[in-house]
Amino acid sequence: MAPKRNAQEAFGKPVDQTQLSAFAAARLAKHSNHVPAYEVPLEDRELLLDATLLARVPYDGSHEGTTSDVESEPVDAVAVPKPKPITIARLPTSGKGVVKEGPDGRLTVTLRNNETATYVGEYDLRVLDGIASIYGAVLVPTSSPRRVYAPSTHALPVIIGRRDGTVVEVLHVESTIRVLDKLSPLFRNIWRREDDPKRTFQTSEHTADDESQHSLLSLEVDQRTETVLSRLAMEVESTARLTRILAVGAKSSGKSTFNRILCNALINPGQPEFGPAGQLSLVEVTAPMLGPPFTHPASARSPEYRLLRAHTIAATSFKDDPKHYVACATELVQHADRQYPLVVNSCGWVNGLGASVLQDLTQALNITQVVLLEPLDAALTATLQTACSDATFHRLPRQPVRPTARTPAESRSMQTMAYFHHRVAKATSEPRWSSKAISSRRPWLVSYDGPHAVIQAVMSYGTSPHPDFLAETLDGSLVALVRLDTEYQREVFSPSHHTATLDSSTDGNSESASATPSSSLIKRTKDGLPYIPPPPSGATAPLDPRFSDCVSLALVRAIDTQNKLLHLVTPLSESQVAALMDQPLVIVRGSFDTPEWAYLEDLHLNGREAGMEAERPWVSRTEAVGIEGAVWRLRHPPLAG
Amino acid sequence: MPRYTIHPWRTHTDLLTVRDQLYHLDTPAPDARRYAVDRILSCWKFRGNLPHAVESTALLIDAQLHHQSQNSERSDFALRAVYTAAFTRFVTGFCDIGRSREGLLQPSSMLDVAKRIGMPVHFVGLRHEAVHEELPSLGRLVGAVDEGLRWLWEVYWSRLEVSALNDVESNGRVDDGELKDEVRRVLKAFRSSRRDAFRTNRQREAEHQSEVEAFAQACGRILDGDSRDRQDVEMFATVLVDERFLVPSSRSLGDSMDGAFTLWDPLLSRLIQSQRRFPATLVERLHTQLTESTVQSSKDVASEAFALWLLHALELANTYATHGSTDASLQAATLRVCCLYPGSWTKMVGQRLLEGDAELMADYQALFEASVLVANSETMEVDTEVGTAHDGGPSELPFSTRDELVAVRYSALHDHSTAAVGWRRALFAPSVPIGIVA
């Protein structure tokens, strides 16, 4: 036996020396950021390799570079209204423009053609004269001011003058998103330094030597990308037929950024990706998306990023049920207005199961334009091309790998947290975020048992917990609230056929909703929680997307088993909840991330000393000494066996 | 910044219970191991953040239970496969985590990692054999699983801190009588010292100031105590409030409280500054005094005194508390009490608070008025089903905020502890952590 060699064999391909630098950079970036932001990274590597320390680490797939980890939004389909014609000019070359400073902190910048200006922070951008572009969106003097969110964790959008004598104004704003700073360290120190109270932004040069060592990168659009963008824009402009665009690429290859820029270019100023992990949403975008995903949540009431319909897969990966995933996406697309171009934000899983799902998706959605982001497996490219012979293919060269300041899990946390805190203000379309800790938000008390029960069942996607532990599993976790089509309550609980069309479903609804839905299927735990036991064959069939849609995510704040009430926190407004009150609902749980952020918000908010004296479920305070310094006692001899 | 760990068990006691069940440290209940294994694999695993040692232990024991079960259909392959899967996942996990912690560009082999963390190297060998060669024989697997469980006990389970458990056990601390007497003694001495000082008009002299300082320090010592829990603070506030130290004995209705305030302020303000939990605890005790007497008579002298003290204490907390948002949340908590226990003195307190704070006004006025309304007209007939619309669609909705609060308030009053309503919004912003029913 030669364990060393064999172990290597068993774990991943040997790393090619010539490729080491690229991998190394990515890998290092990944590792250095793997420690959650509120932990102090340990310095001594030897200490890290202590069995007791390893024993405390969860083994959940984040330790190998497995490919099954899907990005935060499994799929968004974005419909954008018919665009105005645009031309995208050359790559910006140089020049910083002439800057004048106004009394209230505003900057007036005069740019020549291709001159650029970059700011970190949060600001409103207005064009006074000429034409400027940012993030692919073109702004002119008649455009309304646009809010730009440029945290240092993401590549910074660049303002580019598109003609000589372009004058733009960069305005200080009443910050709305920075209320989240106090609730989680993930949001701290990402907007700008604190030394200038006058402005919510600063030029990127000033922060280059920032001691917080953010890697500030500009969001640059290279020439090849610009070419593809303008070809797509022309395509959308010139053809009357349906346009559906799908970008295909590996994780972190820039799909989302490309899609954002594309949307921004298609609508004249605009911006999008939406919703928390595990949710597939169809969103109508009418305004540019000038910031990372968590800054432009979609909601049914948002005038700019209007959520039309959503489904949940209740997981951060579709590996457990790819068919359901494709069925959900296909169903969503049917609700898209065919006169608008549709941009599909796909997942970055491009080999194995992921590749075959991509192929199914491309066919099922009738994609007309595929953008391939290199590097891609040649076999996948070939398969896609054969499968979708009608589609036009565009190729983009490999983009430079950008080290990210947040791990995928942290990004998902930020996204989910921003989702729960997001409010649509009635007066303005500007998104707002609530500064209250999630634990002090008034929950909805929803009955799950008895004559007035609104929750029909708790369904588990993937593996089902033991019924005895269903309450313990649900308590404090994230779930999806899914509304059932009243007429099809019965069908919805029966195994989904995942058919793409609605052809046979519109007739023959002879058995209507009079009976309790599938009462025989639903069982109750000893706490009275209704659930659907998994069939002997394995996993519970997911809800048929034709007859159900995901209303929102909810945090199970507590379970009052005495009064048979679930205490739910959701981002829904009271009027949205009012509209749900008489509808049959199902709670879907699956493998959503643990909402750790929610357990800690009030601790972060109230400072270092507060809060831990009371009972706080699932949270321990780690002693400052660290595990190495703690005194351990051996109490009993082990009695294994 | 303190560090926090999120774990799937609710309390440390739960983890220790599971440990005792897994390793038979407890009573030999026949199903205890099964129950513990199910809880780990079929609940904690789904909650996330399950330490690999806990998961591995459950997997290995599950394999043993499978072996012991009386299932005649169980094939030899099935037995070996279950043992193998459990063991392989156990070993692979430790090695993967170890490698990822090393963060090397050229990761070490599993064998290297095992050596460095003190895992028996033949574990890695057996894993390799099971994956790449023949399935190992049943006897070897049984032995290896036993050994694995012993190793896990050593590196993880035996090292769990039992102190956390002790904390829980110490909750019912036997005898605080002595400490209580000490508090009474100090408070009495302080009161007479202040009275003497006022009588001889030397309350501003340095000598008296240093006396006051000494009293404050004495109280501080009692409050700091030996334990970090809140009981000492609670006990102190209880003695101070419930034993009527704060209320002048010869007071009649409508008298000014200024004398009492002046007497106690130097001590209270110091305690508010030095004891983080003191303001909230004091305010809570005052709440209890106001709400415990079922009938708050408008003629009750003591209730009036406590109401005035409550307002004064909030003001003190506002002025002296150094701890961020405490003051605002204390006011909100007080208003909540005022809404929930409408009465003449809570009404007075509530009104004064609302007048003084526009933000509170915005948040609570509607509710407060509604509660006063309820208190004044107990015969009012209300439709408890308003807002539920369970049969007729949401016809009455949406309400304006005020209307909704009123409706919810009524239904809360009438339904008190039943779940007759499908959806309803909680009346108050909870002040308890996630996971606890408010």
Boltz contact constraints between the chains, C-beta under 6 A:
constraints:
  - contact:
      token1: [A, 3]
      token2: [B, 111]
      max_distance: 6.0
  - contact:
      token1: [A, 3]
      token2: [B, 124]
      max_distance: 6.0
  - contact:
      token1: [A, 4]
      token2: [B, 109]
      max_distance: 6.0
  - contact:
      token1: [A, 4]
      token2: [B, 111]
      max_distance: 6.0
  - contact:
      token1: [A, 6]
      token2: [B, 128]
      max_distance: 6.0
  - contact:
      token1: [A, 7]
      token2: [B, 109]
      max_distance: 6.0
  - contact:
      token1: [A, 7]
      token2: [B, 110]
      max_distance: 6.0
  - contact:
      token1: [A, 24]
      token2: [B, 105]
      max_distance: 6.0
  - contact:
      token1: [A, 31]
      token2: [B, 103]
      max_distance: 6.0
  - contact:
      token1: [A, 39]
      token2: [B, 3]
      max_distance: 6.0
  - contact:
      token1: [A, 48]
      token2: [B, 101]
      max_distance: 6.0
  - contact:
      token1: [A, 49]
      token2: [B, 98]
      max_distance: 6.0
  - contact:
      token1: [A, 49]
      token2: [B, 116]
      max_distance: 6.0
  - contact:
      token1: [A, 49]
      token2: [B, 117]
      max_distance: 6.0
  - contact:
      token1: [A, 51]
      token2: [B, 117]
      max_distance: 6.0
  - contact:
      token1: [A, 51]
      token2: [B, 118]
      max_distance: 6.0
  - contact:
      token1: [A, 51]
      token2: [B, 155]
      max_distance: 6.0
  - contact:
      token1: [A, 52]
      token2: [B, 155]
      max_distance: 6.0
  - contact:
      token1: [A, 52]
      token2: [B, 159]
      max_distance: 6.0
  - contact:
      token1: [A, 54]
      token2: [B, 94]
      max_distance: 6.0
  - contact:
      token1: [A, 54]
      token2: [B, 97]
      max_distance: 6.0
  - contact:
      token1: [A, 54]
      token2: [B, 98]
      max_distance: 6.0
  - contact:
      token1: [A, 55]
      token2: [B, 53]
      max_distance: 6.0
  - contact:
      token1: [A, 55]
      token2: [B, 155]
      max_distance: 6.0
  - contact:
      token1: [A, 55]
      token2: [B, 156]
      max_distance: 6.0
  - contact:
      token1: [A, 56]
      token2: [B, 51]
      max_distance: 6.0
  - contact:
      token1: [A, 57]
      token2: [B, 52]
      max_distance: 6.0
  - contact:
      token1: [A, 57]
      token2: [B, 97]
      max_distance: 6.0
  - contact:
      token1: [A, 58]
      token2: [B, 49]
      max_distance: 6.0
  - contact:
      token1: [A, 58]
      token2: [B, 50]
      max_distance: 6.0
  - contact:
      token1: [A, 59]
      token2: [B, 52]
      max_distance: 6.0
  - contact:
      token1: [A, 59]
      token2: [B, 93]
      max_distance: 6.0
  - contact:
      token1: [A, 63]
      token2: [B, 96]
      max_distance: 6.0
  - contact:
      token1: [A, 63]
      token2: [B, 97]
      max_distance: 6.0
  - contact:
      token1: [A, 63]
      token2: [B, 100]
      max_distance: 6.0
  - contact:
      token1: [A, 64]
      token2: [B, 96]
      max_distance: 6.0
  - contact:
      token1: [A, 439]
      token2: [B, 433]
      max_distance: 6.0
  - contact:
      token1: [A, 439]
      token2: [B, 434]
      max_distance: 6.0
  - contact:
      token1: [A, 440]
      token2: [B, 429]
      max_distance: 6.0
  - contact:
      token1: [A, 442]
      token2: [B, 425]
      max_distance: 6.0
  - contact:
      token1: [A, 442]
      token2: [B, 426]
      max_distance: 6.0
  - contact:
      token1: [A, 442]
      token2: [B, 429]
      max_distance: 6.0
  - contact:
      token1: [A, 443]
      token2: [B, 426]
      max_distance: 6.0
  - contact:
      token1: [A, 444]
      token2: [B, 423]
      max_distance: 6.0
  - contact:
      token1: [A, 444]
      token2: [B, 425]
      max_distance: 6.0
  - contact:
      token1: [A, 445]
      token2: [B, 424]
      max_distance: 6.0
  - contact:
      token1: [A, 445]
      token2: [B, 426]
      max_distance: 6.0
  - contact:
      token1: [A, 446]
      token2: [B, 423]
      max_distance: 6.0
  - contact:
      token1: [A, 447]
      token2: [B, 419]
      max_distance: 6.0
  - contact:
      token1: [A, 447]
      token2: [B, 422]
      max_distance: 6.0
  - contact:
      token1: [A, 450]
      token2: [B, 419]
      max_distance: 6.0
  - contact:
      token1: [A, 452]
      token2: [B, 390]
      max_distance: 6.0
  - contact:
      token1: [A, 452]
      token2: [B, 420]
      max_distance: 6.0
  - contact:
      token1: [A, 452]
      token2: [B, 422]
      max_distance: 6.0
  - contact:
      token1: [A, 454]
      token2: [B, 422]
      max_distance: 6.0
  - contact:
      token1: [A, 454]
      token2: [B, 423]
      max_distance: 6.0
  - contact:
      token1: [A, 465]
      token2: [B, 42]
      max_distance: 6.0
  - contact:
      token1: [A, 465]
      token2: [B, 43]
      max_distance: 6.0
  - contact:
      token1: [A, 465]
      token2: [B, 46]
      max_distance: 6.0
  - contact:
      token1: [A, 466]
      token2: [B, 38]
      max_distance: 6.0
  - contact:
      token1: [A, 466]
      token2: [B, 42]
      max_distance: 6.0
  - contact:
      token1: [A, 469]
      token2: [B, 39]
      max_distance: 6.0
  - contact:
      token1: [A, 469]
      token2: [B, 42]
      max_distance: 6.0
  - contact:
      token1: [A, 469]
      token2: [B, 43]
      max_distance: 6.0
  - contact:
      token1: [A, 472]
      token2: [B, 43]
      max_distance: 6.0
  - contact:
      token1: [A, 473]
      token2: [B, 43]
      max_distance: 6.0
  - contact:
      token1: [A, 473]
      token2: [B, 46]
      max_distance: 6.0
  - contact:
      token1: [A, 475]
      token2: [B, 435]
      max_distance: 6.0
  - contact:
      token1: [A, 476]
      token2: [B, 434]
      max_distance: 6.0
  - contact:
      token1: [A, 476]
      token2: [B, 435]
      max_distance: 6.0
  - contact:
      token1: [A, 557]
      token2: [B, 434]
      max_distance: 6.0
  - contact:
      token1: [A, 558]
      token2: [B, 436]
      max_distance: 6.0
  - contact:
      token1: [A, 558]
      token2: [B, 437]
      max_distance: 6.0
  - contact:
      token1: [A, 560]
      token2: [B, 437]
      max_distance: 6.0
  - contact:
      token1: [A, 563]
      token2: [B, 419]
      max_distance: 6.0
  - contact:
      token1: [A, 564]
      token2: [B, 419]
      max_distance: 6.0
  - contact:
      token1: [A, 565]
      token2: [B, 419]
      max_distance: 6.0
  - contact:
      token1: [A, 574]
      token2: [B, 398]
      max_distance: 6.0
  - contact:
      token1: [A, 575]
      token2: [B, 398]
      max_distance: 6.0
  - contact:
      token1: [A, 578]
      token2: [B, 394]
      max_distance: 6.0
  - contact:
      token1: [A, 578]
      token2: [B, 397]
      max_distance: 6.0
  - contact:
      token1: [A, 578]
      token2: [B, 398]
      max_distance: 6.0
  - contact:
      token1: [A, 579]
      token2: [B, 394]
      max_distance: 6.0
  - contact:
      token1: [A, 581]
      token2: [B, 389]
      max_distance: 6.0
  - contact:
      token1: [A, 581]
      token2: [B, 394]
      max_distance: 6.0
  - contact:
      token1: [A, 581]
      token2: [B, 423]
      max_distance: 6.0
  - contact:
      token1: [A, 582]
      token2: [B, 389]
      max_distance: 6.0
  - contact:
      token1: [A, 582]
      token2: [B, 393]
      max_distance: 6.0
  - contact:
      token1: [A, 594]
      token2: [B, 48]
      max_distance: 6.0
  - contact:
      token1: [A, 594]
      token2: [B, 49]
      max_distance: 6.0
  - contact:
      token1: [A, 596]
      token2: [B, 6]
      max_distance: 6.0
  - contact:
      token1: [A, 598]
      token2: [B, 434]
      max_distance: 6.0
  - contact:
      token1: [A, 599]
      token2: [B, 434]
      max_distance: 6.0
  - contact:
      token1: [A, 600]
      token2: [B, 4]
      max_distance: 6.0
  - contact:
      token1: [A, 607]
      token2: [B, 324]
      max_distance: 6.0
  - contact:
      token1: [A, 608]
      token2: [B, 2]
      max_distance: 6.0
  - contact:
      token1: [A, 609]
      token2: [B, 276]
      max_distance: 6.0
  - contact:
      token1: [A, 613]
      token2: [B, 230]
      max_distance: 6.0
  - contact:
      token1: [A, 616]
      token2: [B, 433]
      max_distance: 6.0
  - contact:
      token1: [A, 617]
      token2: [B, 10]
      max_distance: 6.0
  - contact:
      token1: [A, 617]
      token2: [B, 435]
      max_distance: 6.0
  - contact:
      token1: [A, 618]
      token2: [B, 6]
      max_distance: 6.0
  - contact:
      token1: [A, 619]
      token2: [B, 4]
      max_distance: 6.0
  - contact:
      token1: [A, 619]
      token2: [B, 6]
      max_distance: 6.0
  - contact:
      token1: [A, 620]
      token2: [B, 5]
      max_distance: 6.0
  - contact:
      token1: [A, 621]
      token2: [B, 2]
      max_distance: 6.0
  - contact:
      token1: [A, 621]
      token2: [B, 4]
      max_distance: 6.0
  - contact:
      token1: [A, 622]
      token2: [B, 3]
      max_distance: 6.0
  - contact:
      token1: [A, 622]
      token2: [B, 5]
      max_distance: 6.0
  - contact:
      token1: [A, 632]
      token2: [B, 159]
      max_distance: 6.0
  - contact:
      token1: [A, 634]
      token2: [B, 158]
      max_distance: 6.0
  - contact:
      token1: [A, 636]
      token2: [B, 25]
      max_distance: 6.0
  - contact:
      token1: [A, 638]
      token2: [B, 150]
      max_distance: 6.0
  - contact:
      token1: [A, 638]
      token2: [B, 153]
      max_distance: 6.0
  - contact:
      token1: [A, 639]
      token2: [B, 23]
      max_distance: 6.0
  - contact:
      token1: [A, 639]
      token2: [B, 24]
      max_distance: 6.0
  - contact:
      token1: [A, 640]
      token2: [B, 146]
      max_distance: 6.0
  - contact:
      token1: [A, 640]
      token2: [B, 149]
      max_distance: 6.0
  - contact:
      token1: [A, 640]
      token2: [B, 150]
      max_distance: 6.0
  - contact:
      token1: [A, 641]
      token2: [B, 146]
      max_distance: 6.0
